[in-house]
């Protein structure tokens, strides 16, 4: 007699996916730990104790401005793809996505997915808005770093390479023939066919967005984020009593940290971001311990508001959707006389009017009158 027994995954098979998900977080934590240990923990603690607490208020205001600008820019992009979201929803979902980005790689996909579920828009469309926003911000960050980069040996060449890379991404996304050539080359890689349809949809949406003048004009908000981020870095430097770093130098530090973090694919660029900040500050003559302290404080500034506001968003948004659904069930749509008054066509069943009716003008409207511009009183003759 043949007996069928259920098969269960082995311990190694069950643990392997969990390790794969936890690996980026472990690498990020290891990077931060290595940074602290490299400059000695006691020296790091002493540098952080010198932080001027009066800088906390301006840093909080700058952090709020940074994420409000990001949320507004994203809201305008969502409107371009037909995602009917309220401004408050866009801001909350943006914070929730940034909270995920702080602990998981590719967290921006999360906010695209959340907005797709909230508004009913296609995931490819919402993902395209995120792609356009981040590419625009990164390009402006690199542009702001140009004066500071020119001071470093080989800086102009490096800047041209980074700008060429970002411009190449724009070109691939917007030029159909170039995209087709890159697509054919990439499809030769193992497993690439599984994502071909999704990438094609994303390319179509991004290409359509980048051709709209309103989308390009919205880059002003991305430029505002760059200014706010550089200002916050300078406030941190002053709070730690570090001088000699000007505005354009701060823009260069910001650019290297963001570009390095994006290329690392680590959660929020943790580890790579801090290494970039500390390394370029040391190149500008800042003491290694102080440079590491700046990197830690900038990380805290970047993640504090998303973690706090994003946590509230994760709690608030499901409740709002549930309350909206309850109201829709309790108050189904009913005919209203307002559309009839505006369109001249009644929106509810009416009793047939006798053939012989005479209408006289009066100031009192008559229910059932077919005129939308003149109030009439109908009386039988």
Backbone torsions as a table, in degrees:
resi	resn	phi	psi	omega
1	UNK	NA	131.7	-178.1
2	UNK	-87.9	123.5	-179.8
3	UNK	-110.5	125.4	178.5
4	UNK	-93.2	126.2	179.5
5	UNK	-114.4	136.4	178.6
6	UNK	-65.8	141.3	178.3
7	UNK	-103.3	138.5	-179.5
8	UNK	-119.4	147.3	179.3
9	UNK	-63.2	143.8	177.8
10	UNK	-66.8	166.6	-179.0
11	UNK	-60.7	-41.3	-179.6
12	UNK	-64.8	-40.7	-179.9
13	UNK	-66.6	-33.1	-179.7
14	UNK	-76.2	-32.9	-175.7
15	UNK	-82.0	-29.8	-173.9
16	UNK	-56.9	-46.9	178.2
17	UNK	-62.6	-35.3	179.1
18	UNK	-66.4	-40.2	178.1
19	UNK	-65.3	-37.3	179.1
20	UNK	-63.9	-39.1	178.5
21	UNK	-71.6	-33.7	-177.1
22	UNK	-83.3	-15.9	-175.3
23	UNK	-59.2	-46.1	178.8
24	UNK	-60.2	-38.4	179.1
25	UNK	-65.9	-42.8	179.7
26	UNK	-63.1	-40.0	178.2
27	UNK	-64.5	-39.8	179.6
28	UNK	-64.4	-45.7	178.7
29	UNK	-63.4	-39.7	179.1
30	UNK	-64.0	-37.7	178.0
31	UNK	-63.5	-43.6	177.5
32	UNK	-65.2	-41.5	179.5
33	UNK	-63.3	-41.0	178.4
34	UNK	-62.8	-37.8	179.0
35	UNK	-63.7	-42.7	-179.3
36	UNK	-68.2	-44.1	-177.8
37	UNK	-67.8	-29.5	-178.2
38	UNK	-65.0	-29.6	-178.7
39	UNK	-108.2	6.4	178.6
40	UNK	77.8	122.6	-175.8
41	UNK	-58.6	-39.4	-178.2
42	UNK	-66.3	-39.1	177.1
43	UNK	-66.4	-38.3	176.6
44	UNK	-62.9	-44.5	179.3
45	UNK	-61.8	-40.2	179.2
46	UNK	-64.7	-38.8	178.5
47	UNK	-67.0	-39.7	179.8
48	UNK	-70.0	-30.3	178.3
49	UNK	-67.1	-20.8	178.3
50	UNK	-81.7	-0.8	-179.2
51	UNK	-63.4	129.8	179.8
52	UNK	-77.9	112.6	-175.7
53	UNK	-66.2	-17.2	177.6
54	UNK	-66.0	-16.1	179.1
55	UNK	-79.6	-8.6	-176.5
56	UNK	-64.7	-40.1	-178.8
57	UNK	-65.4	-51.7	177.4
58	UNK	-61.4	-32.9	177.6
59	UNK	-66.7	-38.4	177.9
60	UNK	-64.8	-41.7	179.3
61	UNK	-66.3	-40.8	178.2
62	UNK	-66.7	-36.7	177.1
63	UNK	-64.4	-42.5	177.2
64	UNK	-62.8	-42.6	179.5
65	UNK	-63.5	-39.0	-178.7
66	UNK	-60.2	-48.0	-175.7
67	UNK	-81.1	-24.5	172.7
68	UNK	-68.3	-43.3	176.9
69	UNK	-61.6	-41.3	178.5
70	UNK	-63.6	-43.8	179.7
71	UNK	-66.4	-39.3	178.4
72	UNK	-66.2	-41.9	177.6
73	UNK	-60.1	-43.6	179.8
74	UNK	-66.2	-37.8	178.9
75	UNK	-60.9	-43.1	179.4
76	UNK	-66.2	-36.3	176.7
77	UNK	-67.3	-38.4	178.5
78	UNK	-63.1	-36.8	177.3
79	UNK	-63.8	-31.6	-179.8
80	UNK	-67.8	-25.0	179.6
81	UNK	-102.7	9.6	175.4
82	UNK	83.2	14.4	177.4
83	UNK	-83.1	106.0	-174.8
84	UNK	-83.9	84.5	179.1
85	UNK	-115.5	147.8	173.2
86	UNK	-74.4	157.4	180.0
87	UNK	-59.9	-41.4	-179.8
88	UNK	-62.5	-38.8	177.7
89	UNK	-64.7	-42.1	179.2
90	UNK	-61.8	-42.2	179.7
91	UNK	-65.6	-42.8	-177.9
92	UNK	-68.7	-44.6	179.5
93	UNK	-64.5	-36.8	177.2
94	UNK	-61.7	-44.8	178.3
95	UNK	-64.2	-40.3	179.1
96	UNK	-62.6	-41.3	177.7
97	UNK	-65.3	-39.2	178.6
98	UNK	-67.6	-32.3	175.7
99	UNK	-64.0	-39.4	176.7
100	UNK	-67.5	-39.5	179.9
101	UNK	-61.7	-26.1	-178.4
102	UNK	-70.5	-20.8	-176.1
103	UNK	-124.4	-12.7	-178.3
104	UNK	-134.2	147.2	175.8
105	UNK	-72.1	154.0	178.8
106	UNK	56.0	40.9	-179.8
107	UNK	-68.7	-19.5	178.8
108	UNK	-65.0	-24.8	175.6
109	UNK	-63.4	-30.4	-179.3
110	UNK	-64.9	-44.0	-178.7
111	UNK	-70.2	-31.5	174.2
112	UNK	-63.7	-41.9	179.2
113	UNK	-66.9	-42.5	179.3
114	UNK	-62.7	-42.0	-179.6
115	UNK	-70.2	-33.6	176.3
116	UNK	-62.2	-42.3	178.7
117	UNK	-71.8	-32.8	-178.8
118	UNK	-71.1	-41.3	-173.9
119	UNK	-103.4	-14.2	-175.7
120	UNK	82.0	3.6	178.0
121	UNK	-72.4	157.3	179.7
122	UNK	-65.3	142.5	-179.6
123	UNK	-61.9	-36.8	177.9
124	UNK	-60.6	-35.7	179.8
125	UNK	-70.2	-45.6	-179.9
126	UNK	-68.6	-35.8	176.5
127	UNK	-65.5	-33.9	177.8
128	UNK	-64.8	-36.8	178.6
129	UNK	-63.9	-40.3	177.9
130	UNK	-64.5	-42.6	-179.8
131	UNK	-61.8	-46.6	-180.0
132	UNK	-62.7	-42.9	-178.8
133	UNK	-62.0	-46.9	-176.4
134	UNK	-70.6	-37.5	177.3
135	UNK	-64.2	-42.5	179.4
136	UNK	-63.1	-44.8	-179.9
137	UNK	-63.0	-43.9	-177.7
138	UNK	-64.8	-39.9	179.1
139	UNK	-63.2	-40.6	179.6
140	UNK	-70.5	-34.0	176.0
141	UNK	-62.2	-45.2	179.9
142	UNK	-65.4	-40.0	178.6
143	UNK	-62.7	-39.9	179.0
144	UNK	-67.0	-24.2	-178.0
145	UNK	-84.3	-5.7	-174.0
146	UNK	-56.9	-48.5	-179.6
147	UNK	-61.7	-39.5	178.8
148	UNK	-70.8	-35.8	-179.3
149	UNK	-67.6	-28.4	-179.3
150	UNK	-65.4	-18.8	179.9
151	UNK	-77.3	-21.7	-174.3
152	UNK	-88.5	151.6	175.5
153	UNK	-62.6	125.2	-178.5
154	UNK	73.4	10.6	-177.4
155	UNK	-61.3	-48.5	-180.0
156	UNK	-57.9	-38.2	178.9
157	UNK	-65.2	-43.2	178.9
158	UNK	-62.1	-41.6	179.7
159	UNK	-62.5	-43.2	179.4
160	UNK	-62.9	-37.6	178.9
161	UNK	-64.7	-43.1	-179.4
162	UNK	-66.7	-45.9	179.3
163	UNK	-62.1	-40.4	178.6
164	UNK	-63.8	-37.1	178.0
165	UNK	-64.2	-45.3	179.8
166	UNK	-67.3	-42.3	177.6
167	UNK	-62.8	-34.1	176.7
168	UNK	-64.6	-38.5	176.6
169	UNK	-63.1	-44.6	176.4
170	UNK	-58.2	-43.9	-177.5
171	UNK	-65.1	-42.2	179.7
172	UNK	-62.7	-36.9	-177.0
173	UNK	-77.7	-21.4	-173.4
174	UNK	-112.3	-20.8	-178.7
175	UNK	-99.7	112.3	-174.0
176	UNK	-58.2	-44.0	-177.1
177	UNK	-65.5	-40.9	179.1
178	UNK	-65.9	-41.0	178.4
179	UNK	-63.2	-41.1	179.9
180	UNK	-62.7	-39.1	179.6
181	UNK	-66.7	-44.5	178.5
182	UNK	-65.3	-38.0	-179.7
183	UNK	-62.2	-44.7	179.3
184	UNK	-61.8	-38.1	179.9
185	UNK	-69.1	-40.7	-177.4
186	UNK	-71.6	-34.0	-178.9
187	UNK	-64.9	-12.9	174.9
188	UNK	-74.9	-13.3	179.8
189	UNK	-78.0	149.9	179.5
190	UNK	-63.4	132.7	176.2
191	UNK	79.8	-2.2	-176.8
192	UNK	-68.8	-26.9	-177.4
193	UNK	-64.0	-25.5	-178.4
194	UNK	-65.3	-28.9	-175.9
195	UNK	-105.5	5.1	-173.8
196	UNK	-61.7	-46.0	-177.6
197	UNK	-63.9	-42.0	-179.8
198	UNK	-65.6	-41.9	-179.5
199	UNK	-67.3	-37.6	177.8
200	UNK	-62.3	-43.3	178.6
201	UNK	-64.1	-41.0	178.7
202	UNK	-63.3	-41.9	-180.0
203	UNK	-62.5	-41.4	179.7
204	UNK	-63.2	-42.8	-179.1
205	UNK	-67.3	-44.5	-179.1
206	UNK	-64.9	-41.9	179.3
207	UNK	-61.5	-41.8	177.9
208	UNK	-64.8	-38.3	-179.7
209	UNK	-67.5	-43.9	-175.1
210	UNK	-68.5	-12.1	178.4
211	UNK	-93.5	1.9	-177.4
212	UNK	-98.6	127.4	-179.4
213	UNK	-59.0	-35.8	-178.9
214	UNK	-63.7	-34.9	178.8
215	UNK	-67.6	-43.4	179.4
216	UNK	-66.8	-36.8	178.7
217	UNK	-66.2	-30.3	179.0
218	UNK	-67.1	-10.0	177.0
219	UNK	-62.4	-14.4	175.2
220	UNK	-58.7	-37.3	178.3
221	UNK	-67.5	-36.5	175.2
222	UNK	-64.7	-38.9	176.2
223	UNK	-62.8	-37.4	176.1
224	UNK	-62.2	-38.5	176.5
225	UNK	-62.9	-38.6	178.6
226	UNK	-62.4	-45.4	179.7
227	UNK	-61.4	-44.3	-179.1
228	UNK	-63.8	-42.6	-178.5
229	UNK	-65.3	-41.0	177.9
230	UNK	-65.6	-41.5	178.5
231	UNK	-61.3	-40.7	178.8
232	UNK	-64.5	-39.8	178.1
233	UNK	-63.1	-41.1	178.7
234	UNK	-66.1	-36.5	176.4
235	UNK	-63.1	-41.9	178.0
236	UNK	-62.7	-42.5	178.5
237	UNK	-61.1	-43.9	179.9
238	UNK	-67.9	-37.3	-179.7
239	UNK	-66.3	-27.8	176.5
240	UNK	-93.7	10.3	175.5
241	UNK	61.1	44.1	178.2
242	UNK	-112.0	120.8	179.4
243	UNK	-112.1	-179.1	176.3
244	UNK	84.7	3.4	178.7
245	UNK	-113.5	113.3	-178.2
246	UNK	-89.0	-172.7	-176.0
247	UNK	-62.8	-48.4	-176.5
248	UNK	-70.8	-30.7	173.6
249	UNK	-65.7	-41.2	177.3
250	UNK	-62.9	-37.0	177.1
251	UNK	-64.0	-37.0	177.8
252	UNK	-66.7	-43.1	177.2
253	UNK	-58.8	-44.1	180.0
254	UNK	-62.5	-44.0	-178.0
255	UNK	-62.9	-45.4	-178.7
256	UNK	-65.1	-37.9	-179.5
257	UNK	-67.6	-43.2	-178.2
258	UNK	-71.3	-44.6	-179.4
259	UNK	-64.9	-44.3	178.5
260	UNK	-63.3	-40.2	178.2
261	UNK	-65.8	-38.3	180.0
262	UNK	-67.6	-39.9	-179.3
263	UNK	-71.6	-23.7	-176.9
264	UNK	-74.5	-23.0	-176.2
265	UNK	60.4	16.4	174.7
266	UNK	-81.7	160.0	179.6
267	UNK	-57.5	113.2	-179.5
268	UNK	63.5	13.6	-176.8
269	UNK	68.6	19.7	-176.7
270	UNK	-61.7	133.9	-177.8
271	UNK	96.4	-60.8	177.4
272	UNK	-66.7	-40.5	178.3
273	UNK	-59.9	-49.0	-177.0
274	UNK	-67.1	-37.7	178.4
275	UNK	-63.7	-38.5	178.2
276	UNK	-66.0	-43.8	179.2
277	UNK	-61.3	-50.7	-177.5
278	UNK	-64.4	-42.2	-176.9
279	UNK	-63.6	-44.4	-177.3
280	UNK	-73.2	-32.5	176.2
281	UNK	-66.7	-38.7	176.1
282	UNK	-62.9	-38.2	176.9
283	UNK	-63.6	-27.9	177.1
284	UNK	-84.9	2.1	176.2
285	UNK	98.5	9.4	178.4
286	UNK	-80.2	142.9	178.7
287	UNK	-61.0	140.3	-177.7
288	UNK	-55.0	-39.8	179.7
289	UNK	-65.0	-45.2	179.0
290	UNK	-64.8	-38.8	179.0
291	UNK	-63.4	-41.1	177.4
292	UNK	-65.3	-36.7	177.9
293	UNK	-64.6	-40.1	176.8
294	UNK	-61.5	-43.3	-179.3
295	UNK	-62.1	-40.9	179.4
296	UNK	-66.4	-43.3	-178.3
297	UNK	-67.8	-36.0	177.3
298	UNK	-66.2	-38.5	176.5
299	UNK	-61.4	-43.8	178.4
300	UNK	-61.9	-38.6	178.8
301	UNK	-65.1	-38.8	-177.2
302	UNK	-70.8	-34.4	-172.0
303	UNK	-101.9	-15.5	-174.0
304	UNK	-63.4	-48.6	-178.4
305	UNK	-70.4	-43.2	176.0
306	UNK	-59.6	-39.5	-179.1
307	UNK	-67.2	-39.6	179.4
308	UNK	-74.7	-54.6	-179.3
309	UNK	-68.8	-35.5	178.9
310	UNK	-67.0	-36.0	176.0
311	UNK	-62.3	-43.4	176.4
312	UNK	-63.7	-37.2	-180.0
313	UNK	-64.9	-40.7	179.2
314	UNK	-62.4	-29.6	178.6
315	UNK	-84.3	-39.5	-171.3
316	UNK	-77.9	-42.2	-174.1
317	UNK	-62.2	-45.0	176.9
318	UNK	-61.9	-35.7	178.3
319	UNK	-67.0	-38.6	178.8
320	UNK	-65.1	-43.3	179.1
321	UNK	-64.2	-40.0	179.0
322	UNK	-65.8	-39.8	179.5
323	UNK	-67.1	-38.9	178.2
324	UNK	-64.4	-42.3	178.8
325	UNK	-64.6	-37.0	178.2
326	UNK	-65.2	-41.7	178.5
327	UNK	-64.4	-38.0	179.3
328	UNK	-65.6	-36.3	178.4
329	UNK	-72.7	-37.0	-177.0
330	UNK	-77.4	-28.5	-177.6
331	UNK	-126.0	79.7	178.7
332	UNK	-65.2	155.8	-179.2
333	UNK	-60.6	132.1	-179.5
334	UNK	-127.1	153.6	179.6
335	UNK	-59.9	144.1	179.8
336	UNK	-130.2	141.4	179.9
337	UNK	-71.6	-13.1	-176.6
338	UNK	-65.0	-47.6	177.8
339	UNK	-60.2	-34.7	178.7
340	UNK	-64.2	-39.0	-179.9
341	UNK	-67.2	-28.3	-178.2
342	UNK	-86.9	-31.9	-174.4
343	UNK	-100.9	-18.4	-177.1
344	UNK	81.9	4.2	178.1
345	UNK	-118.7	126.6	-179.8
346	UNK	-64.6	142.0	-177.1
347	UNK	-104.0	12.2	176.3
348	UNK	-140.0	159.8	179.4
349	UNK	-61.4	140.5	-178.2
350	UNK	-126.4	153.2	175.1
351	UNK	-72.5	132.6	179.9
352	UNK	-55.8	135.5	-179.3
353	UNK	-84.4	133.7	177.4
354	UNK	-56.2	151.9	-175.8
355	UNK	-63.2	-38.4	-176.8
356	UNK	-94.6	94.1	177.7
357	UNK	-133.1	139.7	176.4
358	UNK	-119.9	136.8	-178.2
359	UNK	-114.5	131.5	176.8
360	UNK	-116.5	143.4	-180.0
361	UNK	-70.9	137.9	176.4
362	UNK	-155.6	171.1	-178.9
363	UNK	-84.3	-8.6	-178.0
364	UNK	-98.6	125.0	-178.6
365	UNK	-70.0	153.5	-179.9
366	UNK	-113.1	125.7	177.1
367	UNK	-66.0	126.8	180.0
368	UNK	100.1	-5.3	177.6
369	UNK	-68.5	138.9	-177.7
370	UNK	-84.1	-6.5	-177.9
371	UNK	-85.5	134.9	178.0
372	UNK	-101.0	-6.6	-175.7
373	UNK	-115.8	-23.6	-178.3
374	UNK	-125.1	123.4	177.5
375	UNK	-73.9	133.2	-176.5
376	UNK	-131.1	158.4	174.5
377	UNK	-120.2	121.8	-175.2
378	UNK	-99.5	135.3	177.8
379	UNK	-139.6	144.5	-179.0
380	UNK	-78.2	149.0	-179.0
381	UNK	-116.2	NA	NA
